[in-house]
């Protein structure tokens, strides 16, 4: 990931090589954070475009780190549930 814009209350990140799966999951978790005012992602071209994630928050960098940690924990929990089925 590459930071395109980093301001006090706004951040824009280029998520190279990522798809809707990661971007939408991250966006959804970010919206659970009470410090996040708004967040979205856009993929300007479905075949050759790279998604950009936008975050407007009290501290965008902190919110992104928190959301990333939460996403990782939820993935590990889901993996554990799948392994329990086997």
Secondary structure by P-SEA (a helix, b strand, c coil): cccccccccbbbbbbccccaaaaaaaaaaaaaccccccccccccccccbbbbbbbbcccaaaaaaaaaaaaaaaaaaaaaaaaaac
